[in-house]
Amino acid sequence: SGDPDWQMTCSKKCGKERIPCDEMEDHLLRECPEVHIKCTKPMCQMELLPHIPVAGATPVQRQLHHVTSVCRESLEPCPLDCKMELHPKDKDRHLKNVCPNRTKKCKWPRCEQTHEDWEHISYDTICGECGKDNASVPDLMRHLRASCDKFSVDCPMECGDRIKVKEMTSHFQAGQSAMLGETQDGCQTFWTPCPAGQQCKDRPSDDRTV
């Protein structure tokens, strides 16, 4: 190791002089605008040329610019599900001005806001209906569809019933049975084509003959 008091000129000829010997490595890693570096992302490894994005950019500045603006490994899917992939620096502009889903109604139960107010969206994994804590957002969505005991909606067939989402399929199935006179439960407006292939769209009457 060299004398820490020994001062050197940058070996990359960036023009900086009188660099203490024990600071030269840090200068080359963090400060020198002439040193050649590569992206630290393992699947990228792109060479980051000197003086990009601006003249005199340090290695740290070049790495930050590359990761937030250029590197494909930094791309993330749009949180509003428009299928686009975004660099971190483009996310805010995309969500506020570009995304085709930005003015759609929020999918969160009971929320009346639109995605234009996207800042309100929370990616909390706690169910807003029953309070269950889920491992991830996809798990939360599955919970709401399949197991939540409190998440209910109006029947989409407009029968007037309010149904737990997890029981929607059985509600329709019971409606089919009701049309055959087997029960009085289920959706009273649900209709499926005649299983015999006929063009009968009327509900079976109580005095039908077999």
matplotlib code that plots the C-alpha trace (Angstrom):
import matplotlib.pyplot as plt

x = [0.0, 1.2, 1.8, -1.6, 0.0, 1.3, -0.8, -1.5, -3.0, -6.0, -4.8, -7.9, -6.8, -10.0, -7.9, -8.1, -4.8, -3.5, -5.7, -4.5, -3.2, -5.8, -8.7, -7.8, -9.9, -13.0, -12.4, -12.4, -15.5, -17.6, -16.2, -14.1, -16.1, -13.7, -13.7, -15.6, -18.3, -21.0, -24.6, -24.6, -27.8, -26.6, -28.7, -27.8, -24.1, -24.4, -21.3, -22.1, -20.1, -18.5, -20.3, -23.8, -26.3, -24.3, -20.7, -18.7, -21.3, -19.8, -20.1, -22.8, -24.8, -24.4, -25.5, -28.6, -29.5, -29.2, -31.2, -34.1, -34.3, -32.6, -32.0, -34.6, -34.1, -35.6, -38.9, -42.0, -45.6, -48.1, -49.9, -53.2, -52.9, -52.6, -50.0, -47.2, -43.8, -42.3, -39.0, -39.1, -38.6, -41.6, -44.1, -45.6, -46.1, -47.6, -50.1, -51.2, -51.2, -50.8, -52.2, -55.6, -56.8, -56.1, -59.8, -61.4, -63.2, -61.1, -61.7, -61.4, -64.7, -66.8, -64.3, -65.9, -62.7, -61.2, -57.7, -57.2, -56.8, -54.3, -52.4, -55.2, -54.6, -53.2, -51.5, -52.2, -52.8, -55.4, -59.0, -61.0, -64.2, -63.3, -59.9, -57.9, -54.2, -53.1, -49.6, -49.8, -52.1, -52.9, -53.8, -56.0, -57.8, -58.3, -59.6, -62.2, -63.4, -63.4, -63.5, -64.4, -67.5, -68.4, -67.6, -71.0, -72.4, -75.7, -76.6, -75.4, -78.6, -80.6, -82.7, -82.6, -80.6, -77.3, -74.8, -71.5, -69.1, -67.8, -71.4, -72.2, -71.9, -74.1, -76.6, -76.8, -77.0, -79.9, -81.5, -81.3, -82.9, -85.7, -86.5, -87.1, -89.3, -86.9, -86.5, -87.6, -84.1, -81.4, -81.4, -84.9, -83.8, -81.0, -81.7, -79.8, -80.7, -83.0, -80.9, -82.9, -81.7, -85.1, -85.5, -87.6, -86.8, -89.8, -89.5, -91.2, -94.8, -96.0, -98.6, -96.1, -96.6, -93.8]
y = [0.0, 3.5, 6.4, 8.0, 11.4, 10.8, 12.7, 11.6, 12.8, 10.8, 7.9, 8.4, 11.9, 13.6, 16.6, 16.2, 16.4, 16.1, 13.1, 11.4, 7.9, 6.3, 8.2, 7.3, 4.1, 6.0, 8.7, 6.2, 4.4, 7.5, 10.7, 10.3, 11.2, 9.4, 6.0, 3.3, 1.4, -1.2, -1.5, -3.4, -5.3, -8.9, -9.4, -6.0, -5.3, -2.4, -0.2, 3.3, 5.7, 8.8, 12.1, 10.6, 12.0, 15.2, 16.2, 15.5, 13.0, 10.8, 7.0, 7.3, 9.8, 7.6, 4.5, 6.3, 7.7, 4.3, 2.4, 4.9, 5.7, 3.1, -0.4, -2.9, -4.8, -1.8, -1.9, -2.4, -3.1, -0.3, -0.5, 0.3, -2.8, -1.1, -3.7, -1.1, -1.5, 1.6, 3.0, 4.5, 8.0, 7.7, 6.3, 9.5, 11.1, 7.9, 7.5, 11.1, 11.9, 8.8, 5.6, 4.7, 3.3, 6.5, 7.7, 4.3, 3.6, 2.2, -1.6, -1.5, -2.4, 0.6, 3.1, 5.7, 7.4, 7.1, 6.2, 9.8, 10.2, 7.3, 8.6, 7.3, 3.7, 1.6, -1.6, -2.7, -6.5, -6.2, -6.8, -3.7, -5.8, -8.4, -7.3, -10.4, -9.8, -11.5, -12.3, -10.3, -8.2, -11.2, -13.2, -10.3, -10.3, -14.1, -13.7, -11.2, -13.4, -16.8, -16.6, -13.2, -13.6, -9.8, -8.8, -8.7, -7.0, -6.6, -9.5, -8.6, -10.1, -7.5, -10.0, -7.6, -9.9, -8.8, -11.7, -12.6, -12.7, -16.1, -17.4, -15.9, -19.2, -21.1, -18.2, -18.7, -22.5, -22.2, -19.9, -22.6, -25.1, -22.5, -22.3, -26.0, -25.8, -27.6, -24.8, -21.2, -20.0, -18.4, -15.8, -15.4, -13.7, -16.0, -17.8, -20.4, -22.0, -25.0, -28.2, -29.9, -27.4, -25.8, -22.0, -21.7, -18.6, -18.5, -19.7, -23.1, -22.7, -24.4, -26.4, -27.8, -31.4, -33.9]
z = [0.0, -0.7, 1.6, 2.4, 2.2, -1.4, -3.8, -7.4, -10.7, -12.0, -14.2, -16.5, -17.3, -16.0, -15.0, -11.3, -9.5, -6.0, -5.1, -1.9, -2.6, -0.3, -2.1, -5.6, -5.7, -4.4, -7.0, -9.8, -8.5, -7.7, -9.2, -12.3, -15.5, -17.7, -16.2, -18.1, -16.2, -16.8, -15.6, -12.3, -13.3, -14.0, -17.1, -18.6, -18.3, -20.8, -21.0, -19.7, -21.7, -20.2, -20.3, -20.6, -19.8, -19.4, -19.7, -16.6, -15.3, -12.5, -12.5, -9.8, -11.9, -15.1, -13.2, -11.8, -15.2, -16.8, -14.2, -14.1, -17.8, -20.0, -18.4, -19.5, -16.2, -14.4, -16.3, -14.2, -15.3, -15.1, -11.7, -13.5, -15.7, -19.1, -20.1, -20.6, -19.0, -17.5, -16.3, -12.8, -14.1, -16.5, -14.0, -12.6, -16.1, -17.5, -14.6, -14.7, -18.4, -20.6, -19.2, -20.9, -17.5, -15.6, -15.6, -14.9, -11.7, -8.9, -8.5, -4.8, -3.0, -2.0, -3.6, -5.8, -7.0, -10.4, -11.4, -12.4, -8.7, -8.7, -5.7, -3.4, -4.4, -1.6, -2.2, 1.4, 1.6, 4.4, 3.2, 3.5, 4.1, 6.8, 7.9, 6.9, 6.3, 3.0, 1.9, -1.3, -3.5, -5.8, -2.6, -1.5, -4.9, -4.6, -1.1, -2.2, -5.0, -3.3, 0.5, 2.0, 4.1, 4.0, 0.4, -1.4, -4.5, -6.2, -8.5, -12.0, -13.4, -11.5, -9.6, -6.6, -4.3, -2.8, -3.0, -1.4, -4.3, -3.2, -3.5, -6.9, -8.9, -6.4, -6.7, -10.5, -10.2, -7.7, -10.2, -12.9, -10.5, -9.7, -13.4, -13.4, -10.4, -8.2, -5.7, -5.0, -4.2, -6.3, -9.0, -10.4, -13.6, -14.6, -17.9, -19.8, -23.2, -23.2, -22.7, -25.4, -28.0, -28.5, -29.0, -25.8, -23.9, -21.6, -18.0, -17.5, -16.3, -13.1, -15.1, -17.7, -18.8, -19.1]

ax = plt.figure().add_subplot(projection="3d")
ax.plot(x, y, z, "-o")
ax.set_aspect("equal")
plt.show()
